[in-house]
Amino acid sequence: MYGINPLGSLVLALVVPLVLVVLGTYLGVLGALQTFFGESSWQDVATDDEE
């Protein structure tokens, strides 16, 4: 099925890894926020620093 449309195969070969990297980066940052700051967003961290 992938051999039918070479452009579609190229898009899949580029988009799928990119989405996985972006998702992994997002989850890594979220995990770091929860581990180091005990917060779930950067806004919570910034608000706590100002107080």
Contacts in CASP RR format, 6 or more apart in sequence:
PFRMAT RR
TARGET T0000
AUTHOR 0000-0000-0000
METHOD contacts of the structure
MODEL  1
MYGINPLGSLVLALVVPLVLVVLGTYLGVLGALQTFFGESSWQDVATDDE
E
2 8 0 8 1.000
2 9 0 8 1.000
2 12 0 8 1.000
3 9 0 8 1.000
30 40 0 8 1.000
33 39 0 8 1.000
33 40 0 8 1.000
33 41 0 8 1.000
33 42 0 8 1.000
33 45 0 8 1.000
34 40 0 8 1.000
37 44 0 8 1.000
37 45 0 8 1.000
37 48 0 8 1.000
39 45 0 8 1.000
39 48 0 8 1.000
END
